[in-house]
Amino acid sequence: MALTKLMQWALAFAAFTGLWATLVANAAQPENYLHNHELLVLALPVILIGLFGLYAVFIILYRVFTFNDCEEAAAELNKQIKEARKDLKSKGFSFSED
C-alpha cells in the first residue's frame, strides 16, 4: 500500500511529536534549573516552524525566478480565444468592446 503525501506528513508529524513529548517529559524532571539543551528542546517546535517558513519562501522565490514563458502556448491560447469569440458571435452573443 502506497502512502499518500498527507499520510507521509502525518506520520512524520506523529513521530516528531512523540519524540519531542518524550524529550519535554525528561526535561520536566524536578531539577533546580533547565540546561541549555533542554531549553532548545522546548523551543524546537518554534524553531522548526521558522525553518519551514524560510524553506517555503526559498522555494517560492526559486520558482518565481526560474519561471519560463511559453510563447507557443500563449499564441495557441489567443487563437482559441479568437475562435471562441467567433463561434459565440455566430450564435448571437455580443461582446462589449472596452
OpenMM code with the backbone's topology and positions (N, CA, C; nanometers):
from openmm import Vec3, app, unit

residues = "MET ALA LEU THR LYS LEU MET GLN TRP ALA LEU ALA PHE ALA ALA PHE THR GLY LEU TRP ALA THR LEU VAL ALA ASN ALA ALA GLN PRO GLU ASN TYR LEU HIS ASN HIS GLU LEU LEU VAL LEU ALA LEU PRO VAL ILE LEU ILE GLY LEU PHE GLY LEU TYR ALA VAL PHE ILE ILE LEU TYR ARG VAL PHE THR PHE ASN ASP CYS GLU GLU ALA ALA ALA GLU LEU ASN LYS GLN ILE LYS GLU ALA ARG LYS ASP LEU LYS SER LYS GLY PHE SER PHE SER GLU ASP".split()
positions = [
    Vec3(0.0841, -0.1180, 0.0000),
    Vec3(0.0000, 0.0000, 0.0000),
    Vec3(0.0884, 0.1240, 0.0000),
    Vec3(0.0661, 0.2098, -0.0950),
    Vec3(0.1456, 0.3315, -0.1074),
    Vec3(0.0913, 0.4391, -0.0134),
    Vec3(0.1840, 0.5109, 0.0462),
    Vec3(0.1441, 0.6199, 0.1342),
    Vec3(0.1188, 0.7448, 0.0514),
    Vec3(0.0096, 0.8126, 0.0809),
    Vec3(-0.0149, 0.9405, 0.0160),
    Vec3(0.0735, 1.0452, 0.0829),
    Vec3(0.0866, 1.1598, 0.0193),
    Vec3(0.1699, 1.2658, 0.0759),
    Vec3(0.1169, 1.3107, 0.2125),
    Vec3(-0.0161, 1.3151, 0.2263),
    Vec3(-0.0754, 1.3522, 0.3545),
    Vec3(-0.0393, 1.2508, 0.4627),
    Vec3(-0.0447, 1.1232, 0.4272),
    Vec3(-0.0101, 1.0192, 0.5249),
    Vec3(0.1375, 1.0269, 0.5630),
    Vec3(0.2240, 1.0602, 0.4669),
    Vec3(0.3668, 1.0746, 0.4973),
    Vec3(0.3896, 1.1894, 0.5945),
    Vec3(0.3241, 1.3047, 0.5685),
    Vec3(0.3384, 1.4191, 0.6579),
    Vec3(0.2818, 1.3884, 0.7964),
    Vec3(0.1668, 1.3196, 0.8010),
    Vec3(0.1054, 1.2850, 0.9299),
    Vec3(0.1954, 1.1907, 1.0086),
    Vec3(0.2568, 1.0950, 0.9401),
    Vec3(0.3478, 1.0013, 1.0070),
    Vec3(0.4700, 1.0747, 1.0603),
    Vec3(0.5276, 1.1631, 0.9805),
    Vec3(0.6442, 1.2398, 1.0253),
    Vec3(0.6077, 1.3302, 1.1428),
    Vec3(0.4890, 1.3929, 1.1360),
    Vec3(0.4446, 1.4797, 1.2450),
    Vec3(0.4237, 1.3993, 1.3729),
    Vec3(0.3631, 1.2818, 1.3611),
    Vec3(0.3394, 1.1975, 1.4782),
    Vec3(0.4717, 1.1507, 1.5394),
    Vec3(0.5671, 1.1132, 1.4542),
    Vec3(0.6975, 1.0700, 1.5052),
    Vec3(0.7689, 1.1853, 1.5753),
    Vec3(0.7666, 1.3036, 1.5132),
    Vec3(0.8300, 1.4197, 1.5760),
    Vec3(0.7626, 1.4550, 1.7078),
    Vec3(0.6298, 1.4548, 1.7080),
    Vec3(0.5559, 1.4906, 1.8286),
    Vec3(0.5852, 1.3929, 1.9419),
    Vec3(0.5899, 1.2642, 1.9107),
    Vec3(0.6219, 1.1644, 2.0130),
    Vec3(0.7620, 1.1829, 2.0684),
    Vec3(0.8590, 1.2041, 1.9805),
    Vec3(0.9964, 1.2250, 2.0245),
    Vec3(1.0075, 1.3531, 2.1065),
    Vec3(0.9437, 1.4596, 2.0586),
    Vec3(0.9503, 1.5866, 2.1299),
    Vec3(0.8832, 1.5763, 2.2669),
    Vec3(0.7678, 1.5088, 2.2740),
    Vec3(0.6985, 1.4926, 2.4027),
    Vec3(0.7845, 1.4148, 2.5011),
    Vec3(0.8557, 1.3145, 2.4518),
    Vec3(0.9457, 1.2385, 2.5386),
    Vec3(1.0572, 1.3272, 2.5910),
    Vec3(1.1158, 1.4078, 2.5045),
    Vec3(1.2230, 1.4975, 2.5480),
    Vec3(1.1720, 1.6029, 2.6455),
    Vec3(1.0518, 1.6533, 2.6235),
    Vec3(0.9943, 1.7527, 2.7155),
    Vec3(0.9666, 1.6879, 2.8506),
    Vec3(0.9162, 1.5648, 2.8491),
    Vec3(0.8895, 1.4954, 2.9751),
    Vec3(1.0184, 1.4736, 3.0527),
    Vec3(1.1258, 1.4408, 2.9823),
    Vec3(1.2551, 1.4239, 3.0503),
    Vec3(1.3089, 1.5572, 3.0996),
    Vec3(1.2836, 1.6650, 3.0259),
    Vec3(1.3306, 1.7975, 3.0672),
    Vec3(1.2505, 1.8494, 3.1853),
    Vec3(1.1299, 1.7949, 3.2064),
    Vec3(1.0443, 1.8433, 3.3144),
    Vec3(1.0707, 1.7725, 3.4469),
    Vec3(1.1741, 1.6918, 3.4520),
    Vec3(1.2075, 1.6245, 3.5776),
    Vec3(1.2431, 1.7297, 3.6831),
    Vec3(1.2091, 1.7019, 3.8080),
    Vec3(1.2351, 1.8026, 3.9123),
    Vec3(1.3852, 1.8253, 3.9327),
    Vec3(1.4317, 1.9346, 3.8803),
    Vec3(1.5707, 1.9774, 3.8982),
    Vec3(1.5697, 2.1248, 3.9351),
    Vec3(1.6825, 2.1765, 3.9696),
    Vec3(1.6900, 2.3161, 4.0096),
    Vec3(1.6799, 2.4121, 3.8914),
    Vec3(1.7297, 2.3737, 3.7751),
    Vec3(1.7290, 2.4629, 3.6597),
    Vec3(1.7290, 2.3804, 3.5321),
    Vec3(1.6923, 2.4443, 3.4225),
    Vec3(1.6959, 2.3791, 3.2920),
    Vec3(1.8315, 2.4061, 3.2267),
    Vec3(1.8856, 2.3039, 3.1647),
    Vec3(2.0114, 2.3201, 3.0915),
    Vec3(1.9809, 2.3800, 2.9541),
    Vec3(2.0860, 2.4272, 2.8897),
    Vec3(2.0680, 2.4908, 2.7591),
    Vec3(2.0047, 2.3964, 2.6575),
    Vec3(2.0448, 2.2698, 2.6551),
    Vec3(1.9879, 2.1773, 2.5572),
    Vec3(1.8408, 2.1492, 2.5875),
    Vec3(1.8006, 2.1578, 2.7128),
    Vec3(1.6598, 2.1388, 2.7469),
    Vec3(1.5766, 2.2586, 2.7011),
    Vec3(1.6325, 2.3780, 2.7092),
    Vec3(1.5634, 2.4960, 2.6581),
    Vec3(1.5481, 2.4862, 2.5061),
    Vec3(1.6506, 2.4314, 2.4406),
    Vec3(1.6429, 2.4104, 2.2967),
    Vec3(1.5316, 2.3120, 2.2623),
    Vec3(1.5167, 2.2079, 2.3429),
    Vec3(1.4096, 2.1104, 2.3201),
    Vec3(1.2731, 2.1773, 2.3328),
    Vec3(1.2575, 2.2642, 2.4304),
    Vec3(1.1298, 2.3319, 2.4494),
    Vec3(1.0996, 2.4277, 2.3344),
    Vec3(1.2028, 2.4887, 2.2766),
    Vec3(1.1832, 2.5846, 2.1683),
    Vec3(1.1849, 2.5192, 2.0302),
    Vec3(1.2088, 2.3891, 2.0235),
    Vec3(1.2233, 2.3202, 1.8954),
    Vec3(1.1046, 2.3371, 1.8006),
    Vec3(0.9787, 2.3275, 1.8449),
    Vec3(0.8681, 2.3476, 1.7503),
    Vec3(0.8682, 2.4863, 1.6866),
    Vec3(0.8985, 2.5887, 1.7634),
    Vec3(0.9017, 2.7243, 1.7102),
    Vec3(1.0165, 2.7380, 1.6096),
    Vec3(1.1304, 2.6799, 1.6413),
    Vec3(1.2451, 2.6845, 1.5511),
    Vec3(1.2116, 2.6134, 1.4200),
    Vec3(1.1490, 2.4970, 1.4279),
    Vec3(1.1143, 2.4211, 1.3078),
    Vec3(1.0111, 2.4941, 1.2224),
    Vec3(0.9153, 2.5601, 1.2849),
    Vec3(0.8171, 2.6381, 1.2078),
    Vec3(0.8878, 2.7527, 1.1355),
    Vec3(0.9807, 2.8179, 1.2025),
    Vec3(1.0576, 2.9246, 1.1380),
    Vec3(1.1409, 2.8731, 1.0216),
    Vec3(1.2067, 2.7584, 1.0400),
    Vec3(1.2849, 2.6993, 0.9319),
    Vec3(1.1964, 2.6577, 0.8154),
    Vec3(1.0787, 2.6046, 0.8452),
    Vec3(0.9852, 2.5668, 0.7389),
    Vec3(0.9409, 2.6901, 0.6616),
    Vec3(0.9185, 2.8013, 0.7312),
    Vec3(0.8815, 2.9259, 0.6646),
    Vec3(0.9916, 2.9753, 0.5725),
    Vec3(1.1161, 2.9685, 0.6184),
    Vec3(1.2284, 3.0077, 0.5332),
    Vec3(1.2388, 2.9174, 0.4112),
    Vec3(1.2189, 2.7890, 0.4312),
    Vec3(1.2220, 2.6930, 0.3204),
    Vec3(1.1123, 2.7253, 0.2193),
    Vec3(0.9920, 2.7550, 0.2676),
    Vec3(0.8807, 2.7869, 0.1785),
    Vec3(0.9097, 2.9139, 0.0989),
    Vec3(0.9645, 3.0155, 0.1628),
    Vec3(0.9986, 3.1395, 0.0930),
    Vec3(1.1049, 3.1116, -0.0127),
    Vec3(1.2058, 3.0313, 0.0211),
    Vec3(1.3104, 2.9974, -0.0747),
    Vec3(1.2528, 2.9250, -0.1953),
    Vec3(1.1639, 2.8279, -0.1726),
    Vec3(1.1035, 2.7530, -0.2825),
    Vec3(1.0204, 2.8459, -0.3709),
    Vec3(0.9427, 2.9344, -0.3109),
    Vec3(0.8608, 3.0270, -0.3890),
    Vec3(0.9492, 3.1192, -0.4722),
    Vec3(1.0530, 3.1752, -0.4117),
    Vec3(1.1424, 3.2637, -0.4862),
    Vec3(1.2137, 3.1885, -0.5981),
    Vec3(1.2567, 3.0670, -0.5726),
    Vec3(1.3234, 2.9870, -0.6756),
    Vec3(1.2298, 2.9629, -0.7931),
    Vec3(1.1055, 2.9285, -0.7646),
    Vec3(1.0107, 2.9020, -0.8728),
    Vec3(0.9738, 3.0292, -0.9490),
    Vec3(0.9715, 3.1423, -0.8813),
    Vec3(0.9427, 3.2684, -0.9499),
    Vec3(1.0585, 3.3049, -1.0428),
    Vec3(1.1811, 3.2904, -0.9947),
    Vec3(1.2963, 3.3291, -1.0756),
    Vec3(1.3254, 3.2319, -1.1889),
    Vec3(1.2796, 3.1091, -1.1791),
    Vec3(1.3033, 3.0116, -1.2852),
    Vec3(1.1790, 2.9873, -1.3697),
    Vec3(1.0802, 3.0760, -1.3593),
    Vec3(0.9565, 3.0615, -1.4360),
    Vec3(0.9849, 3.0893, -1.5830),
    Vec3(0.9384, 3.0011, -1.6697),
    Vec3(0.9623, 3.0161, -1.8129),
    Vec3(0.8360, 3.0630, -1.8836),
    Vec3(0.8531, 3.1566, -1.9769),
    Vec3(0.7425, 3.1972, -2.0629),
    Vec3(0.7314, 3.0967, -2.1760),
    Vec3(0.6099, 3.0699, -2.2169),
    Vec3(0.5871, 2.9763, -2.3259),
    Vec3(0.5102, 3.0503, -2.4353),
    Vec3(0.5848, 3.1033, -2.5306),
    Vec3(0.5247, 3.1835, -2.6369),
    Vec3(0.4290, 3.1006, -2.7218),
    Vec3(0.4624, 2.9736, -2.7460),
    Vec3(0.3765, 2.8884, -2.8284),
    Vec3(0.2410, 2.8665, -2.7621),
    Vec3(0.2424, 2.8427, -2.6320),
    Vec3(0.1164, 2.8218, -2.5604),
    Vec3(0.0336, 2.9500, -2.5577),
    Vec3(0.0990, 3.0640, -2.5433),
    Vec3(0.0265, 3.1915, -2.5431),
    Vec3(-0.0384, 3.2167, -2.6785),
    Vec3(0.0347, 3.1868, -2.7869),
    Vec3(-0.0215, 3.2054, -2.9208),
    Vec3(-0.1391, 3.1107, -2.9433),
    Vec3(-0.1257, 2.9872, -2.8987),
    Vec3(-0.2345, 2.8902, -2.9135),
    Vec3(-0.3575, 2.9335, -2.8343),
    Vec3(-0.3356, 2.9838, -2.7140),
    Vec3(-0.4465, 3.0303, -2.6314),
    Vec3(-0.5173, 3.1487, -2.6968),
    Vec3(-0.4409, 3.2431, -2.7502),
    Vec3(-0.5021, 3.3578, -2.8199),
    Vec3(-0.5819, 3.3115, -2.9411),
    Vec3(-0.5309, 3.2138, -3.0129),
    Vec3(-0.6027, 3.1590, -3.1282),
    Vec3(-0.7350, 3.0958, -3.0840),
    Vec3(-0.7317, 3.0207, -2.9735),
    Vec3(-0.8532, 2.9580, -2.9223),
    Vec3(-0.9536, 3.0627, -2.8751),
    Vec3(-0.9051, 3.1705, -2.8166),
    Vec3(-0.9946, 3.2779, -2.7719),
    Vec3(-1.0637, 3.3422, -2.8918),
    Vec3(-0.9876, 3.3685, -2.9969),
    Vec3(-1.0462, 3.4280, -3.1176),
    Vec3(-1.1501, 3.3341, -3.1799),
    Vec3(-1.1199, 3.2033, -3.1828),
    Vec3(-1.2154, 3.1062, -3.2367),
    Vec3(-1.3422, 3.1010, -3.1523),
    Vec3(-1.3258, 3.1065, -3.0202),
    Vec3(-1.4419, 3.1031, -2.9306),
    Vec3(-1.5268, 3.2287, -2.9475),
    Vec3(-1.4629, 3.3448, -2.9606),
    Vec3(-1.5377, 3.4690, -2.9828),
    Vec3(-1.6150, 3.4625, -3.1146),
    Vec3(-1.5482, 3.4119, -3.2172),
    Vec3(-1.6130, 3.3998, -3.3487),
    Vec3(-1.7332, 3.3064, -3.3402),
    Vec3(-1.7171, 3.1943, -3.2705),
    Vec3(-1.8260, 3.0974, -3.2546),
    Vec3(-1.9419, 3.1581, -3.1760),
    Vec3(-1.9097, 3.2296, -3.0683),
    Vec3(-2.0157, 3.2904, -2.9871),
    Vec3(-2.0881, 3.4006, -3.0635),
    Vec3(-2.0135, 3.4791, -3.1431),
    Vec3(-2.0782, 3.5833, -3.2242),
    Vec3(-2.1724, 3.5222, -3.3265),
    Vec3(-2.1337, 3.4057, -3.3827),
    Vec3(-2.2212, 3.3389, -3.4806),
    Vec3(-2.3491, 3.2874, -3.4145),
    Vec3(-2.3452, 3.2684, -3.2825),
    Vec3(-2.4631, 3.2203, -3.2093),
    Vec3(-2.5436, 3.3348, -3.1480),
    Vec3(-2.5045, 3.4593, -3.1781),
    Vec3(-2.5826, 3.5739, -3.1343),
    Vec3(-2.5317, 3.6450, -3.0096),
    Vec3(-2.4204, 3.6041, -2.9564),
    Vec3(-2.3655, 3.6696, -2.8381),
    Vec3(-2.2908, 3.7945, -2.8816),
    Vec3(-2.3120, 3.9045, -2.8112),
    Vec3(-2.2412, 4.0277, -2.8465),
    Vec3(-2.1439, 4.0635, -2.7341),
    Vec3(-2.0235, 4.1010, -2.7737),
    Vec3(-1.9212, 4.1399, -2.6784),
    Vec3(-1.9176, 4.2911, -2.6680),
    Vec3(-1.8995, 4.3409, -2.5477),
    Vec3(-1.8830, 4.4851, -2.5302),
    Vec3(-1.7349, 4.5144, -2.5453),
    Vec3(-1.6988, 4.5948, -2.6420),
    Vec3(-1.5582, 4.6298, -2.6670),
    Vec3(-1.5213, 4.7458, -2.5771),
    Vec3(-1.4373, 4.7210, -2.4793),
    Vec3(-1.3952, 4.8259, -2.3850),
    Vec3(-1.2731, 4.8956, -2.4352),
] * unit.nanometer
topology = app.Topology()
chain = topology.addChain("A")
for resn in residues:
    res = topology.addResidue(resn, chain)
    for name in ("N", "CA", "C"):
        topology.addAtom(name, app.Element.getBySymbol(name[0]), res)
